[in-house]
Amino acid sequence: MQELRGKIAELRGELEAFSTGVVSRLKPIRTEVDALVGKLETAISTLRPEVDAFGGELSKKIDALDAELAELEP
């Protein structure tokens, strides 16, 4: 029984050491990911007006072609 308690204590220590190591490694990665997400959001918000304008122009061209097709139908 004493041997089993010793093994459990050893495993508990290994688990705690592992989780501490994982947290210390994941924290900088999470910080980096958050920074990259911020940069991505900024880039998307910068491009959005340009994409919206392009979408508006494309929509007008589609509407014009649709009107032309409607005129050609018998």
C-alpha positions as CSV (number, residue, x, y, z in Angstrom):
1,M,0.0,0.0,0.0
2,Q,2.9,2.3,0.9
3,E,4.4,1.6,-2.5
4,L,1.2,2.5,-4.3
5,R,0.9,5.8,-2.4
6,G,4.5,6.6,-3.4
7,K,3.8,5.8,-7.0
8,I,0.6,8.0,-6.9
9,A,2.6,10.9,-5.4
10,E,5.2,10.5,-8.1
11,L,2.7,10.5,-10.9
12,R,0.9,13.5,-9.3
13,G,4.2,15.4,-9.3
14,E,4.9,14.5,-12.9
15,L,1.4,15.7,-13.9
16,E,1.9,19.0,-12.1
17,A,5.3,19.5,-13.7
18,F,3.9,18.7,-17.1
19,S,0.9,21.1,-16.7
20,T,3.2,23.9,-15.5
21,G,5.5,23.3,-18.5
22,V,2.6,23.3,-20.9
23,V,1.2,26.5,-19.5
24,S,4.5,28.3,-19.7
25,R,4.9,27.2,-23.3
26,L,1.4,28.0,-24.4
27,K,1.2,31.5,-22.8
28,P,3.7,33.1,-25.3
29,I,2.1,31.3,-28.2
30,R,-1.4,32.6,-27.2
31,T,0.0,36.1,-26.9
32,E,1.5,35.8,-30.4
33,V,-1.7,34.5,-31.9
34,D,-3.7,37.3,-30.3
35,A,-1.2,39.8,-31.9
36,L,-1.6,38.2,-35.3
37,V,-5.4,38.2,-35.0
38,G,-5.3,41.9,-34.3
39,K,-3.1,42.5,-37.3
40,L,-5.5,40.4,-39.4
41,E,-8.5,42.3,-38.2
42,T,-6.8,45.6,-39.1
43,A,-5.9,44.3,-42.6
44,I,-9.5,43.1,-43.2
45,S,-11.0,46.4,-42.1
46,T,-8.6,48.3,-44.3
47,L,-9.6,46.2,-47.3
48,R,-13.3,46.1,-46.7
49,P,-14.2,49.5,-48.3
50,E,-12.3,48.5,-51.4
51,V,-14.1,45.1,-51.6
52,D,-17.5,46.7,-50.9
53,A,-16.9,49.2,-53.8
54,F,-15.8,46.4,-56.1
55,G,-18.9,44.4,-55.1
56,G,-21.1,47.3,-55.8
57,E,-19.7,47.8,-59.3
58,L,-20.0,44.1,-60.0
59,S,-23.6,44.1,-58.9
60,K,-24.4,47.1,-61.2
61,K,-22.8,45.2,-64.2
62,I,-24.8,42.0,-63.4
63,D,-28.0,44.1,-63.2
64,A,-27.2,45.7,-66.5
65,L,-26.5,42.4,-68.2
66,D,-29.7,40.9,-66.7
67,A,-31.7,43.8,-68.1
68,E,-30.1,43.2,-71.5
69,L,-31.0,39.6,-71.4
70,A,-34.6,40.4,-70.4
71,E,-34.9,42.6,-73.5
72,L,-33.6,39.7,-75.7
73,E,-36.2,37.2,-74.5
74,P,-39.3,36.8,-76.6
